[in-house]
Amino acid sequence: MKIEIDRYKTSSDELQKCVGQIVEENRVLQMDVGTLKSIMASLESACNNQRQILDAVAASRFTFLYRLRPRMRNTNLVFHSGRSQEVA
């Protein structure tokens, strides 16, 4: 928004209109800032939820592998091309 004011030619009504425009622009900008803050809070909450889910998945995967590990010691498996085969 560009407002040009000539101190000798601008009437008081025009000045009041300019002030009204500035106030309205400020209100809209404050509303936009509020909306952005709300969006940021929602995104932060979603990121925290995703982080908790990933932590839970990592913990369960670690627990699964930790429990599987002693059983795997007794078998000789070779993994290749997505299949497992018993080694003689």
C-alpha positions in Angstrom: 0.0 0.0 0.0 1.4 3.4 -1.0 0.0 6.6 0.4 1.2 9.9 -0.8 0.4 13.0 1.3 1.2 16.5 0.3 1.0 18.7 3.3 -0.3 21.7 1.3 -2.8 19.9 -0.9 -4.2 17.0 1.1 -7.5 17.7 2.9 -8.3 16.5 6.4 -10.9 14.1 4.9 -8.2 12.5 2.7 -6.0 12.3 5.8 -8.7 10.5 7.7 -9.2 8.1 4.8 -5.5 7.4 4.8 -5.5 6.8 8.6 -8.5 4.5 8.2 -6.7 2.6 5.5 -3.6 2.2 7.7 -5.7 1.1 10.6 -7.5 -1.5 8.4 -4.2 -2.8 6.9 -2.8 -3.1 10.4 -5.9 -5.1 11.6 -5.6 -7.4 8.6 -1.9 -7.9 9.2 -2.5 -8.7 12.9 -5.2 -11.2 11.9 -2.7 -12.7 9.4 -0.1 -13.0 12.1 -2.6 -14.6 14.4 -3.5 -17.1 11.7 0.1 -17.9 11.0 0.8 -18.4 14.7 -2.2 -20.8 14.9 -0.9 -22.7 11.8 2.6 -22.9 13.4 1.2 -24.2 16.6 -0.8 -26.9 14.7 2.3 -27.9 12.7 4.4 -28.1 15.9 1.8 -30.3 17.5 1.7 -32.5 14.5 5.5 -32.8 14.4 5.6 -33.7 18.1 2.9 -36.4 17.5 4.9 -37.8 14.6 8.1 -37.7 16.7 6.3 -39.7 19.5 5.1 -42.2 16.9 8.6 -42.6 15.4 10.1 -43.0 18.9 7.5 -45.7 19.7 8.2 -47.5 16.5 12.0 -47.3 17.1 11.5 -48.6 20.6 9.3 -51.5 19.5 11.7 -52.4 16.7 14.7 -52.4 19.2 12.7 -54.6 21.6 11.8 -57.0 18.7 15.4 -57.3 17.5 16.7 -57.6 21.1 14.2 -60.5 21.7 15.0 -62.1 18.4 18.7 -61.9 18.8 19.3 -65.0 21.1 17.2 -67.2 18.8 19.2 -66.1 15.7 22.5 -67.2 17.3 21.7 -70.9 16.9 20.7 -70.8 13.2 23.0 -70.1 10.3 21.0 -68.1 7.8 22.3 -66.4 4.7 20.2 -63.5 3.5 20.2 -62.6 -0.2 17.8 -61.2 -2.7 15.0 -61.0 -0.1 15.0 -64.7 0.7 16.5 -66.7 3.6 18.0 -70.1 3.2 19.3 -72.6 5.8 23.0 -73.2 5.4 24.0 -76.9 5.6 
